[in-house]
Amino acid sequence: MVLWDIFDALSPHARVATAVLPFVAAMVLRVLVGRTMVTRYAVSFTTLWFLINVLLAPYSTGMTEDLLTIRGYFR
């Protein structure tokens, strides 16, 4: 099983959680610890992770089917 297949098996709510929760955790860490090099890298990395999740979501199997269904309504 390829890693991407694991993400395809997740529900939409779980996908949002995997994209948002690391960023929220990094922001909470930043508030608790302050502006350190570790928190700066954590915020940068989790922002990149969120961006990758948002940009790649349309290419998952379930989302592709949903987009094709929506596209069919406008023909």
PQR file with spaces between the fields and no chain letter, atoms N, CA, C, O and H, PARSE charges and radii, in Angstrom:
ATOM       1  N    MET     1       0.844   -1.174    0.000 -0.4000 1.5000
ATOM       2  CA   MET     1       0.000    0.000    0.000 -0.0000 2.0000
ATOM       3  C    MET     1       0.895    1.245    0.000  0.5500 1.7000
ATOM       4  O    MET     1       1.778    1.393    0.845 -0.5500 1.4000
ATOM       5  N    VAL     2       0.655    2.107   -0.936 -0.4000 1.5000
ATOM       6  CA   VAL     2       1.413    3.345   -1.071 -0.0000 2.0000
ATOM       7  C    VAL     2       0.905    4.346   -0.035  0.5500 1.7000
ATOM       8  O    VAL     2      -0.261    4.304    0.357 -0.5500 1.4000
ATOM       9  H    VAL     2      -0.062    1.988   -1.622  0.4000 1.0000
ATOM      10  N    LEU     3       1.779    5.240    0.403 -0.4000 1.5000
ATOM      11  CA   LEU     3       1.409    6.230    1.414 -0.0000 2.0000
ATOM      12  C    LEU     3       0.209    7.054    0.968  0.5500 1.7000
ATOM      13  O    LEU     3      -0.656    7.374    1.783 -0.5500 1.4000
ATOM      14  H    LEU     3       2.726    5.275    0.085  0.4000 1.0000
ATOM      15  N    TRP     4       0.144    7.402   -0.319 -0.4000 1.5000
ATOM      16  CA   TRP     4      -0.970    8.224   -0.796 -0.0000 2.0000
ATOM      17  C    TRP     4      -2.299    7.475   -0.674  0.5500 1.7000
ATOM      18  O    TRP     4      -3.338    8.108   -0.488 -0.5500 1.4000
ATOM      19  H    TRP     4       0.847    7.142   -0.981  0.4000 1.0000
ATOM      20  N    ASP     5      -2.289    6.136   -0.775 -0.4000 1.5000
ATOM      21  CA   ASP     5      -3.515    5.351   -0.615 -0.0000 2.0000
ATOM      22  C    ASP     5      -4.076    5.482    0.793  0.5500 1.7000
ATOM      23  O    ASP     5      -5.290    5.411    0.986 -0.5500 1.4000
ATOM      24  H    ASP     5      -1.445    5.622   -0.926  0.4000 1.0000
ATOM      25  N    ILE     6      -3.216    5.669    1.763 -0.4000 1.5000
ATOM      26  CA   ILE     6      -3.687    5.862    3.133 -0.0000 2.0000
ATOM      27  C    ILE     6      -4.480    7.156    3.222  0.5500 1.7000
ATOM      28  O    ILE     6      -5.524    7.196    3.875 -0.5500 1.4000
ATOM      29  H    ILE     6      -2.230    5.727    1.606  0.4000 1.0000
ATOM      30  N    PHE     7      -4.004    8.214    2.579 -0.4000 1.5000
ATOM      31  CA   PHE     7      -4.721    9.481    2.599 -0.0000 2.0000
ATOM      32  C    PHE     7      -6.018    9.405    1.803  0.5500 1.7000
ATOM      33  O    PHE     7      -6.986   10.083    2.146 -0.5500 1.4000
ATOM      34  H    PHE     7      -3.156    8.182    2.049  0.4000 1.0000
ATOM      35  N    ASP     8      -6.058    8.598    0.752 -0.4000 1.5000
ATOM      36  CA   ASP     8      -7.293    8.416   -0.006 -0.0000 2.0000
ATOM      37  C    ASP     8      -8.365    7.736    0.831  0.5500 1.7000
ATOM      38  O    ASP     8      -9.556    7.978    0.632 -0.5500 1.4000
ATOM      39  H    ASP     8      -5.271    8.047    0.474  0.4000 1.0000
ATOM      40  N    ALA     9      -7.952    6.888    1.764 -0.4000 1.5000
ATOM      41  CA   ALA     9      -8.913    6.151    2.584 -0.0000 2.0000
ATOM      42  C    ALA     9      -9.489    7.007    3.713  0.5500 1.7000
ATOM      43  O    ALA     9     -10.480    6.617    4.330 -0.5500 1.4000
ATOM      44  H    ALA     9      -6.985    6.691    1.925  0.4000 1.0000
ATOM      45  N    LEU    10      -8.900    8.142    3.987 -0.4000 1.5000
ATOM      46  CA   LEU    10      -9.387    9.001    5.069 -0.0000 2.0000
ATOM      47  C    LEU    10     -10.672    9.713    4.687  0.5500 1.7000
ATOM      48  O    LEU    10     -10.915    9.989    3.512 -0.5500 1.4000
ATOM      49  H    LEU    10      -8.095    8.459    3.486  0.4000 1.0000
ATOM      50  N    SER    11     -11.479   10.002    5.670 -0.4000 1.5000
ATOM      51  CA   SER    11     -12.699   10.777    5.440 -0.0000 2.0000
ATOM      52  C    SER    11     -12.318   12.242    5.222  0.5500 1.7000
ATOM      53  O    SER    11     -11.203   12.637    5.565 -0.5500 1.4000
ATOM      54  H    SER    11     -11.282    9.777    6.624  0.4000 1.0000
ATOM      55  N    PRO    12     -13.206   13.047    4.665 -0.5600 1.5000
ATOM      56  CA   PRO    12     -12.879   14.473    4.461  0.2800 2.0000
ATOM      57  C    PRO    12     -12.543   15.191    5.765  0.5500 1.7000
ATOM      58  O    PRO    12     -11.669   16.058    5.790 -0.5500 1.4000
ATOM      59  N    HIS    13     -13.227   14.838    6.839 -0.4000 1.5000
ATOM      60  CA   HIS    13     -12.936   15.482    8.124 -0.0000 2.0000
ATOM      61  C    HIS    13     -11.544   15.112    8.621  0.5500 1.7000
ATOM      62  O    HIS    13     -10.839   15.952    9.180 -0.5500 1.4000
ATOM      63  H    HIS    13     -13.937   14.134    6.819  0.4000 1.0000
ATOM      64  N    ALA    14     -11.152   13.871    8.421 -0.4000 1.5000
ATOM      65  CA   ALA    14      -9.811   13.443    8.833 -0.0000 2.0000
ATOM      66  C    ALA    14      -8.748   14.125    7.982  0.5500 1.7000
ATOM      67  O    ALA    14      -7.673   14.449    8.485 -0.5500 1.4000
ATOM      68  H    ALA    14     -11.724   13.188    7.967  0.4000 1.0000
ATOM      69  N    ARG    15      -9.027   14.345    6.714 -0.4000 1.5000
ATOM      70  CA   ARG    15      -8.063   15.043    5.851 -0.0000 2.0000
ATOM      71  C    ARG    15      -7.855   16.477    6.302  0.5500 1.7000
ATOM      72  O    ARG    15      -6.727   16.969    6.331 -0.5500 1.4000
ATOM      73  H    ARG    15      -9.901   14.082    6.305  0.4000 1.0000
ATOM      74  N    VAL    16      -8.942   17.146    6.655 -0.4000 1.5000
ATOM      75  CA   VAL    16      -8.829   18.517    7.149 -0.0000 2.0000
ATOM      76  C    VAL    16      -8.039   18.528    8.452  0.5500 1.7000
ATOM      77  O    VAL    16      -7.199   19.400    8.674 -0.5500 1.4000
ATOM      78  H    VAL    16      -9.859   16.746    6.632  0.4000 1.0000
ATOM      79  N    ALA    17      -8.312   17.564    9.299 -0.4000 1.5000
ATOM      80  CA   ALA    17      -7.599   17.499   10.580 -0.0000 2.0000
ATOM      81  C    ALA    17      -6.101   17.272   10.366  0.5500 1.7000
ATOM      82  O    ALA    17      -5.284   17.883   11.054 -0.5500 1.4000
ATOM      83  H    ALA    17      -8.994   16.855    9.119  0.4000 1.0000
ATOM      84  N    THR    18      -5.733   16.405    9.423 -0.4000 1.5000
ATOM      85  CA   THR    18      -4.310   16.163    9.179 -0.0000 2.0000
ATOM      86  C    THR    18      -3.629   17.384    8.568  0.5500 1.7000
ATOM      87  O    THR    18      -2.408   17.517    8.659 -0.5500 1.4000
ATOM      88  H    THR    18      -6.398   15.909    8.864  0.4000 1.0000
ATOM      89  N    ALA    19      -4.391   18.268    7.953 -0.4000 1.5000
ATOM      90  CA   ALA    19      -3.805   19.478    7.380 -0.0000 2.0000
ATOM      91  C    ALA    19      -3.732   20.612    8.403  0.5500 1.7000
ATOM      92  O    ALA    19      -2.771   21.381    8.410 -0.5500 1.4000
ATOM      93  H    ALA    19      -5.382   18.160    7.878  0.4000 1.0000
ATOM      94  N    VAL    20      -4.747   20.718    9.267 -0.4000 1.5000
ATOM      95  CA   VAL    20      -4.859   21.874   10.148 -0.0000 2.0000
ATOM      96  C    VAL    20      -4.203   21.649   11.519  0.5500 1.7000
ATOM      97  O    VAL    20      -3.568   22.558   12.053 -0.5500 1.4000
ATOM      98  H    VAL    20      -5.528   20.093    9.261  0.4000 1.0000
ATOM      99  N    LEU    21      -4.350   20.476   12.074 -0.4000 1.5000
ATOM     100  CA   LEU    21      -3.868   20.244   13.442 -0.0000 2.0000
ATOM     101  C    LEU    21      -2.364   20.479   13.633  0.5500 1.7000
ATOM     102  O    LEU    21      -1.983   21.045   14.657 -0.5500 1.4000
ATOM     103  H    LEU    21      -4.866   19.738   11.640  0.4000 1.0000
ATOM     104  N    PRO    22      -1.496   20.077   12.709 -0.5600 1.5000
ATOM     105  CA   PRO    22      -0.072   20.400   12.921  0.2800 2.0000
ATOM     106  C    PRO    22       0.192   21.905   12.975  0.5500 1.7000
ATOM     107  O    PRO    22       1.031   22.357   13.755 -0.5500 1.4000
ATOM     108  N    PHE    23      -0.509   22.677   12.161 -0.4000 1.5000
ATOM     109  CA   PHE    23      -0.338   24.130   12.187 -0.0000 2.0000
ATOM     110  C    PHE    23      -0.834   24.713   13.502  0.5500 1.7000
ATOM     111  O    PHE    23      -0.183   25.581   14.085 -0.5500 1.4000
ATOM     112  H    PHE    23      -1.191   22.310   11.528  0.4000 1.0000
ATOM     113  N    VAL    24      -1.975   24.242   13.965 -0.4000 1.5000
ATOM     114  CA   VAL    24      -2.517   24.718   15.247 -0.0000 2.0000
ATOM     115  C    VAL    24      -1.556   24.366   16.383  0.5500 1.7000
ATOM     116  O    VAL    24      -1.322   25.175   17.280 -0.5500 1.4000
ATOM     117  H    VAL    24      -2.504   23.538   13.492  0.4000 1.0000
ATOM     118  N    ALA    25      -1.007   23.162   16.337 -0.4000 1.5000
ATOM     119  CA   ALA    25      -0.050   22.756   17.372 -0.0000 2.0000
ATOM     120  C    ALA    25       1.197   23.635   17.338  0.5500 1.7000
ATOM     121  O    ALA    25       1.724   23.995   18.391 -0.5500 1.4000
ATOM     122  H    ALA    25      -1.197   22.504   15.608  0.4000 1.0000
ATOM     123  N    ALA    26       1.674   23.982   16.153 -0.4000 1.5000
ATOM     124  CA   ALA    26       2.848   24.852   16.043 -0.0000 2.0000
ATOM     125  C    ALA    26       2.548   26.253   16.575  0.5500 1.7000
ATOM     126  O    ALA    26       3.398   26.872   17.215 -0.5500 1.4000
ATOM     127  H    ALA    26       1.246   23.689   15.298  0.4000 1.0000
ATOM     128  N    MET    27       1.349   26.747   16.314 -0.4000 1.5000
ATOM     129  CA   MET    27       0.990   28.071   16.816 -0.0000 2.0000
ATOM     130  C    MET    27       0.845   28.065   18.336  0.5500 1.7000
ATOM     131  O    MET    27       1.255   29.018   18.999 -0.5500 1.4000
ATOM     132  H    MET    27       0.659   26.245   15.794  0.4000 1.0000
ATOM     133  N    VAL    28       0.266   27.003   18.893 -0.4000 1.5000
ATOM     134  CA   VAL    28       0.156   26.893   20.351 -0.0000 2.0000
ATOM     135  C    VAL    28       1.549   26.818   20.972  0.5500 1.7000
ATOM     136  O    VAL    28       1.810   27.451   21.996 -0.5500 1.4000
ATOM     137  H    VAL    28      -0.067   26.229   18.355  0.4000 1.0000
ATOM     138  N    LEU    29       2.432   26.052   20.360 -0.4000 1.5000
ATOM     139  CA   LEU    29       3.809   25.959   20.844 -0.0000 2.0000
ATOM     140  C    LEU    29       4.485   27.329   20.803  0.5500 1.7000
ATOM     141  O    LEU    29       5.238   27.687   21.709 -0.5500 1.4000
ATOM     142  H    LEU    29       2.220   25.538   19.529  0.4000 1.0000
ATOM     143  N    ARG    30       4.213   28.082   19.755 -0.4000 1.5000
ATOM     144  CA   ARG    30       4.811   29.418   19.637 -0.0000 2.0000
ATOM     145  C    ARG    30       4.302   30.353   20.725  0.5500 1.7000
ATOM     146  O    ARG    30       5.063   31.154   21.270 -0.5500 1.4000
ATOM     147  H    ARG    30       3.602   27.791   19.019  0.4000 1.0000
ATOM     148  N    VAL    31       3.005   30.249   21.042 -0.4000 1.5000
ATOM     149  CA   VAL    31       2.440   31.093   22.093 -0.0000 2.0000
ATOM     150  C    VAL    31       3.026   30.703   23.452  0.5500 1.7000
ATOM     151  O    VAL    31       3.341   31.570   24.267 -0.5500 1.4000
ATOM     152  H    VAL    31       2.387   29.599   20.599  0.4000 1.0000
ATOM     153  N    LEU    32       3.171   29.400   23.692 -0.4000 1.5000
ATOM     154  CA   LEU    32       3.667   28.938   24.985 -0.0000 2.0000
ATOM     155  C    LEU    32       5.160   29.197   25.177  0.5500 1.7000
ATOM     156  O    LEU    32       5.590   29.597   26.259 -0.5500 1.4000
ATOM     157  H    LEU    32       2.916   28.696   23.030  0.4000 1.0000
ATOM     158  N    VAL    33       5.945   28.969   24.130 -0.4000 1.5000
ATOM     159  CA   VAL    33       7.408   29.046   24.250 -0.0000 2.0000
ATOM     160  C    VAL    33       7.949   30.412   23.826  0.5500 1.7000
ATOM     161  O    VAL    33       8.934   30.897   24.382 -0.5500 1.4000
ATOM     162  H    VAL    33       5.596   28.644   23.251  0.4000 1.0000
ATOM     163  N    GLY    34       7.309   31.016   22.856 -0.4000 1.5000
ATOM     164  CA   GLY    34       7.795   32.291   22.340 -0.0000 2.0000
ATOM     165  C    GLY    34       8.421   32.104   20.965  0.5500 1.7000
ATOM     166  O    GLY    34       8.385   31.018   20.386 -0.5500 1.4000
ATOM     167  H    GLY    34       6.509   30.622   22.404  0.4000 1.0000
ATOM     168  N    ARG    35       8.989   33.183   20.463 -0.4000 1.5000
ATOM     169  CA   ARG    35       9.601   33.139   19.134 -0.0000 2.0000
ATOM     170  C    ARG    35      11.016   32.590   19.243  0.5500 1.7000
ATOM     171  O    ARG    35      11.966   33.312   19.546 -0.5500 1.4000
ATOM     172  H    ARG    35       9.017   34.065   20.933  0.4000 1.0000
ATOM     173  N    THR    36      11.125   31.309   18.991 -0.4000 1.5000
ATOM     174  CA   THR    36      12.434   30.679   18.954 -0.0000 2.0000
ATOM     175  C    THR    36      12.653   30.140   17.550  0.5500 1.7000
ATOM     176  O    THR    36      11.746   30.140   16.718 -0.5500 1.4000
ATOM     177  H    THR    36      10.354   30.722   18.745  0.4000 1.0000
ATOM     178  N    MET    37      13.849   29.690   17.309 -0.4000 1.5000
ATOM     179  CA   MET    37      14.169   29.134   15.996 -0.0000 2.0000
ATOM     180  C    MET    37      13.337   27.881   15.731  0.5500 1.7000
ATOM     181  O    MET    37      12.902   27.655   14.602 -0.5500 1.4000
ATOM     182  H    MET    37      14.586   29.690   17.985  0.4000 1.0000
ATOM     183  N    VAL    38      13.114   27.077   16.749 -0.4000 1.5000
ATOM     184  CA   VAL    38      12.332   25.852   16.594 -0.0000 2.0000
ATOM     185  C    VAL    38      10.895   26.177   16.214  0.5500 1.7000
ATOM     186  O    VAL    38      10.331   25.546   15.320 -0.5500 1.4000
ATOM     187  H    VAL    38      13.467   27.261   17.666  0.4000 1.0000
ATOM     188  N    THR    39      10.301   27.154   16.885 -0.4000 1.5000
ATOM     189  CA   THR    39       8.909   27.486   16.561 -0.0000 2.0000
ATOM     190  C    THR    39       8.796   28.139   15.185  0.5500 1.7000
ATOM     191  O    THR    39       7.796   27.954   14.491 -0.5500 1.4000
ATOM     192  H    THR    39      10.759   27.667   17.611  0.4000 1.0000
ATOM     193  N    ARG    40       9.808   28.894   14.792 -0.4000 1.5000
ATOM     194  CA   ARG    40       9.788   29.477   13.445 -0.0000 2.0000
ATOM     195  C    ARG    40       9.812   28.390   12.377  0.5500 1.7000
ATOM     196  O    ARG    40       9.057   28.440   11.406 -0.5500 1.4000
ATOM     197  H    ARG    40      10.621   29.043   15.356  0.4000 1.0000
ATOM     198  N    TYR    41      10.688   27.409   12.571 -0.4000 1.5000
ATOM     199  CA   TYR    41      10.729   26.291   11.620 -0.0000 2.0000
ATOM     200  C    TYR    41       9.452   25.469   11.669  0.5500 1.7000
ATOM     201  O    TYR    41       8.972   25.010   10.632 -0.5500 1.4000
ATOM     202  H    TYR    41      11.301   27.369   13.360  0.4000 1.0000
ATOM     203  N    ALA    42       8.900   25.279   12.851 -0.4000 1.5000
ATOM     204  CA   ALA    42       7.664   24.511   12.985 -0.0000 2.0000
ATOM     205  C    ALA    42       6.508   25.203   12.257  0.5500 1.7000
ATOM     206  O    ALA    42       5.735   24.552   11.554 -0.5500 1.4000
ATOM     207  H    ALA    42       9.289   25.651   13.693  0.4000 1.0000
ATOM     208  N    VAL    43       6.393   26.504   12.425 -0.4000 1.5000
ATOM     209  CA   VAL    43       5.325   27.245   11.737 -0.0000 2.0000
ATOM     210  C    VAL    43       5.553   27.209   10.233  0.5500 1.7000
ATOM     211  O    VAL    43       4.601   27.036    9.472 -0.5500 1.4000
ATOM     212  H    VAL    43       7.021   27.033   12.996  0.4000 1.0000
ATOM     213  N    SER    44       6.777   27.366    9.796 -0.4000 1.5000
ATOM     214  CA   SER    44       7.072   27.319    8.361 -0.0000 2.0000
ATOM     215  C    SER    44       6.779   25.945    7.772  0.5500 1.7000
ATOM     216  O    SER    44       6.158   25.838    6.715 -0.5500 1.4000
ATOM     217  H    SER    44       7.551   27.506   10.414  0.4000 1.0000
ATOM     218  N    PHE    45       7.221   24.903    8.448 -0.4000 1.5000
ATOM     219  CA   PHE    45       7.006   23.549    7.961 -0.0000 2.0000
ATOM     220  C    PHE    45       5.519   23.195    7.926  0.5500 1.7000
ATOM     221  O    PHE    45       5.040   22.619    6.949 -0.5500 1.4000
ATOM     222  H    PHE    45       7.726   24.990    9.308  0.4000 1.0000
ATOM     223  N    THR    46       4.792   23.538    8.986 -0.4000 1.5000
ATOM     224  CA   THR    46       3.371   23.189    9.016 -0.0000 2.0000
ATOM     225  C    THR    46       2.562   24.018    8.025  0.5500 1.7000
ATOM     226  O    THR    46       1.547   23.546    7.512 -0.5500 1.4000
ATOM     227  H    THR    46       5.181   24.006    9.779  0.4000 1.0000
ATOM     228  N    THR    47       2.993   25.244    7.749 -0.4000 1.5000
ATOM     229  CA   THR    47       2.337   26.034    6.706 -0.0000 2.0000
ATOM     230  C    THR    47       2.554   25.378    5.344  0.5500 1.7000
ATOM     231  O    THR    47       1.627   25.306    4.536 -0.5500 1.4000
ATOM     232  H    THR    47       3.817   25.628    8.165  0.4000 1.0000
ATOM     233  N    LEU    48       3.749   24.907    5.088 -0.4000 1.5000
ATOM     234  CA   LEU    48       4.039   24.198    3.848 -0.0000 2.0000
ATOM     235  C    LEU    48       3.219   22.910    3.762  0.5500 1.7000
ATOM     236  O    LEU    48       2.679   22.590    2.703 -0.5500 1.4000
ATOM     237  H    LEU    48       4.502   24.965    5.744  0.4000 1.0000
ATOM     238  N    TRP    49       3.124   22.177    4.860 -0.4000 1.5000
ATOM     239  CA   TRP    49       2.329   20.954    4.913 -0.0000 2.0000
ATOM     240  C    TRP    49       0.863   21.247    4.580  0.5500 1.7000
ATOM     241  O    TRP    49       0.242   20.511    3.813 -0.5500 1.4000
ATOM     242  H    TRP    49       3.562   22.437    5.721  0.4000 1.0000
ATOM     243  N    PHE    50       0.310   22.319    5.153 -0.4000 1.5000
ATOM     244  CA   PHE    50      -1.065   22.706    4.868 -0.0000 2.0000
ATOM     245  C    PHE    50      -1.234   23.047    3.393  0.5500 1.7000
ATOM     246  O    PHE    50      -2.212   22.636    2.769 -0.5500 1.4000
ATOM     247  H    PHE    50       0.814   22.917    5.776  0.4000 1.0000
ATOM     248  N    LEU    51      -0.291   23.794    2.835 -0.4000 1.5000
ATOM     249  CA   LEU    51      -0.355   24.172    1.427 -0.0000 2.0000
ATOM     250  C    LEU    51      -0.310   22.953    0.521  0.5500 1.7000
ATOM     251  O    LEU    51      -1.065   22.873   -0.448 -0.5500 1.4000
ATOM     252  H    LEU    51       0.503   24.128    3.342  0.4000 1.0000
ATOM     253  N    ILE    52       0.560   22.011    0.822 -0.4000 1.5000
ATOM     254  CA   ILE    52       0.641   20.788    0.022 -0.0000 2.0000
ATOM     255  C    ILE    52      -0.675   20.018    0.088  0.5500 1.7000
ATOM     256  O    ILE    52      -1.158   19.522   -0.930 -0.5500 1.4000
ATOM     257  H    ILE    52       1.173   22.076    1.609  0.4000 1.0000
ATOM     258  N    ASN    53      -1.256   19.919    1.286 -0.4000 1.5000
ATOM     259  CA   ASN    53      -2.530   19.228    1.430 -0.0000 2.0000
ATOM     260  C    ASN    53      -3.634   19.901    0.633  0.5500 1.7000
ATOM     261  O    ASN    53      -4.440   19.223   -0.005 -0.5500 1.4000
ATOM     262  H    ASN    53      -0.864   20.323    2.113  0.4000 1.0000
ATOM     263  N    VAL    54      -3.679   21.212    0.662 -0.4000 1.5000
ATOM     264  CA   VAL    54      -4.726   21.944   -0.064 -0.0000 2.0000
ATOM     265  C    VAL    54      -4.535   21.816   -1.571  0.5500 1.7000
ATOM     266  O    VAL    54      -5.504   21.626   -2.305 -0.5500 1.4000
ATOM     267  H    VAL    54      -3.024   21.762    1.180  0.4000 1.0000
ATOM     268  N    LEU    55      -3.298   21.919   -2.034 -0.4000 1.5000
ATOM     269  CA   LEU    55      -3.048   21.857   -3.471 -0.0000 2.0000
ATOM     270  C    LEU    55      -3.200   20.450   -4.044  0.5500 1.7000
ATOM     271  O    LEU    55      -3.600   20.299   -5.198 -0.5500 1.4000
ATOM     272  H    LEU    55      -2.510   22.074   -1.437  0.4000 1.0000
ATOM     273  N    LEU    56      -2.890   19.428   -3.263 -0.4000 1.5000
ATOM     274  CA   LEU    56      -2.965   18.062   -3.766 -0.0000 2.0000
ATOM     275  C    LEU    56      -4.322   17.403   -3.538  0.5500 1.7000
ATOM     276  O    LEU    56      -4.583   16.335   -4.092 -0.5500 1.4000
ATOM     277  H    LEU    56      -2.565   19.551   -2.325  0.4000 1.0000
ATOM     278  N    ALA    57      -5.173   18.004   -2.751 -0.4000 1.5000
ATOM     279  CA   ALA    57      -6.482   17.402   -2.461 -0.0000 2.0000
ATOM     280  C    ALA    57      -7.308   17.138   -3.718  0.5500 1.7000
ATOM     281  O    ALA    57      -7.951   16.090   -3.788 -0.5500 1.4000
ATOM     282  H    ALA    57      -4.960   18.871   -2.301  0.4000 1.0000
ATOM     283  N    PRO    58      -7.327   18.020   -4.710 -0.5600 1.5000
ATOM     284  CA   PRO    58      -8.134   17.730   -5.898  0.2800 2.0000
ATOM     285  C    PRO    58      -7.659   16.519   -6.692  0.5500 1.7000
ATOM     286  O    PRO    58      -8.403   16.004   -7.527 -0.5500 1.4000
ATOM     287  N    TYR    59      -6.438   16.057   -6.451 -0.4000 1.5000
ATOM     288  CA   TYR    59      -5.916   14.930   -7.212 -0.0000 2.0000
ATOM     289  C    TYR    59      -6.183   13.582   -6.549  0.5500 1.7000
ATOM     290  O    TYR    59      -5.814   12.546   -7.101 -0.5500 1.4000
ATOM     291  H    TYR    59      -5.834   16.476   -5.773  0.4000 1.0000
ATOM     292  N    SER    60      -6.819   13.577   -5.374 -0.4000 1.5000
ATOM     293  CA   SER    60      -7.169   12.311   -4.745 -0.0000 2.0000
ATOM     294  C    SER    60      -8.340   11.691   -5.501  0.5500 1.7000
ATOM     295  O    SER    60      -9.079   12.393   -6.191 -0.5500 1.4000
ATOM     296  H    SER    60      -7.119   14.419   -4.926  0.4000 1.0000
ATOM     297  N    THR    61      -8.505   10.401   -5.373 -0.4000 1.5000
ATOM     298  CA   THR    61      -9.518    9.675   -6.133 -0.0000 2.0000
ATOM     299  C    THR    61     -10.927   10.178   -5.827  0.5500 1.7000
ATOM     300  O    THR    61     -11.702   10.456   -6.742 -0.5500 1.4000
ATOM     301  H    THR    61      -7.904    9.831   -4.813  0.4000 1.0000
ATOM     302  N    GLY    62     -11.254   10.293   -4.559 -0.4000 1.5000
ATOM     303  CA   GLY    62     -12.598   10.747   -4.177 -0.0000 2.0000
ATOM     304  C    GLY    62     -12.887   12.158   -4.633  0.5500 1.7000
ATOM     305  O    GLY    62     -13.980   12.439   -5.123 -0.5500 1.4000
ATOM     306  H    GLY    62     -10.625   10.068   -3.815  0.4000 1.0000
ATOM     307  N    MET    63     -11.927   13.046   -4.481 -0.4000 1.5000
ATOM     308  CA   MET    63     -12.123   14.434   -4.876 -0.0000 2.0000
ATOM     309  C    MET    63     -12.222   14.557   -6.386  0.5500 1.7000
ATOM     310  O    MET    63     -12.997   15.374   -6.883 -0.5500 1.4000
ATOM     311  H    MET    63     -11.039   12.817   -4.084  0.4000 1.0000
ATOM     312  N    THR    64     -11.461   13.770   -7.125 -0.4000 1.5000
ATOM     313  CA   THR    64     -11.552   13.794   -8.585 -0.0000 2.0000
ATOM     314  C    THR    64     -12.937   13.392   -9.042  0.5500 1.7000
ATOM     315  O    THR    64     -13.498   14.015   -9.944 -0.5500 1.4000
ATOM     316  H    THR    64     -10.832   13.106   -6.722  0.4000 1.0000
ATOM     317  N    GLU    65     -13.492   12.363   -8.436 -0.4000 1.5000
ATOM     318  CA   GLU    65     -14.849   11.939   -8.783 -0.0000 2.0000
ATOM     319  C    GLU    65     -15.868   13.021   -8.455  0.5500 1.7000
ATOM     320  O    GLU    65     -16.786   13.265   -9.237 -0.5500 1.4000
ATOM     321  H    GLU    65     -13.036   11.858   -7.703  0.4000 1.0000
ATOM     322  N    ASP    66     -15.714   13.670   -7.307 -0.4000 1.5000
ATOM     323  CA   ASP    66     -16.626   14.752   -6.933 -0.0000 2.0000
ATOM     324  C    ASP    66     -16.533   15.919   -7.913  0.5500 1.7000
ATOM     325  O    ASP    66     -17.553   16.488   -8.303 -0.5500 1.4000
ATOM     326  H    ASP    66     -14.967   13.471   -6.671  0.4000 1.0000
ATOM     327  N    LEU    67     -15.321   16.274   -8.309 -0.4000 1.5000
ATOM     328  CA   LEU    67     -15.152   17.375   -9.257 -0.0000 2.0000
ATOM     329  C    LEU    67     -15.747   17.049  -10.622  0.5500 1.7000
ATOM     330  O    LEU    67     -16.334   17.917  -11.269 -0.5500 1.4000
ATOM     331  H    LEU    67     -14.492   15.812   -7.992  0.4000 1.0000
ATOM     332  N    LEU    68     -15.600   15.809  -11.059 -0.4000 1.5000
ATOM     333  CA   LEU    68     -16.188   15.409  -12.335 -0.0000 2.0000
ATOM     334  C    LEU    68     -17.717   15.414  -12.261  0.5500 1.7000
ATOM     335  O    LEU    68     -18.386   15.756  -13.236 -0.5500 1.4000
ATOM     336  H    LEU    68     -15.124   15.104  -10.534  0.4000 1.0000
ATOM     337  N    THR    69     -18.260   15.039  -11.119 -0.4000 1.5000
ATOM     338  CA   THR    69     -19.708   15.073  -10.937 -0.0000 2.0000
ATOM     339  C    THR    69     -20.216   16.504  -10.990  0.5500 1.7000
ATOM     340  O    THR    69     -21.221   16.787  -11.643 -0.5500 1.4000
ATOM     341  H    THR    69     -17.717   14.760  -10.327  0.4000 1.0000
ATOM     342  N    ILE    70     -19.528   17.404  -10.308 -0.4000 1.5000
ATOM     343  CA   ILE    70     -19.924   18.813  -10.319 -0.0000 2.0000
ATOM     344  C    ILE    70     -19.794   19.386  -11.725  0.5500 1.7000
ATOM     345  O    ILE    70     -20.651   20.150  -12.169 -0.5500 1.4000
ATOM     346  H    ILE    70     -18.712   17.175   -9.777  0.4000 1.0000
ATOM     347  N    ARG    71     -18.739   19.022  -12.416 -0.4000 1.5000
ATOM     348  CA   ARG    71     -18.526   19.506  -13.782 -0.0000 2.0000
ATOM     349  C    ARG    71     -19.653   19.043  -14.702  0.5500 1.7000
ATOM     350  O    ARG    71     -20.044   19.765  -15.618 -0.5500 1.4000
ATOM     351  H    ARG    71     -18.043   18.401  -12.055  0.4000 1.0000
ATOM     352  N    GLY    72     -20.173   17.846  -14.461 -0.4000 1.5000
ATOM     353  CA   GLY    72     -21.269   17.313  -15.274 -0.0000 2.0000
ATOM     354  C    GLY    72     -22.567   18.092  -15.117  0.5500 1.7000
ATOM     355  O    GLY    72     -23.398   18.102  -16.025 -0.5500 1.4000
ATOM     356  H    GLY    72     -19.855   17.259  -13.717  0.4000 1.0000
ATOM     357  N    TYR    73     -22.747   18.736  -13.984 -0.4000 1.5000
ATOM     358  CA   TYR    73     -23.961   19.529  -13.755 -0.0000 2.0000
ATOM     359  C    TYR    73     -24.001   20.781  -14.649  0.5500 1.7000
ATOM     360  O    TYR    73     -25.083   21.297  -14.929 -0.5500 1.4000
ATOM     361  H    TYR    73     -22.072   18.728  -13.246  0.4000 1.0000
ATOM     362  N    PHE    74     -22.872   21.259  -15.085 -0.4000 1.5000
ATOM     363  CA   PHE    74     -22.809   22.499  -15.852 -0.0000 2.0000
ATOM     364  C    PHE    74     -22.748   22.257  -17.360  0.5500 1.7000
ATOM     365  O    PHE    74     -22.596   23.211  -18.122 -0.5500 1.4000
ATOM     366  H    PHE    74     -21.993   20.840  -14.857  0.4000 1.0000
ATOM     367  N    ARG    75     -22.858   21.032  -17.797 -0.4000 1.5000
ATOM     368  CA   ARG    75     -22.829   20.752  -19.234 -0.0000 2.0000
ATOM     369  C    ARG    75     -24.205   20.780  -19.819  0.5500 1.7000
ATOM     370  O    ARG    75     -24.370   20.566  -21.020 -0.5500 1.4000
ATOM     371  H    ARG    75     -22.981   20.256  -17.177  0.4000 1.0000
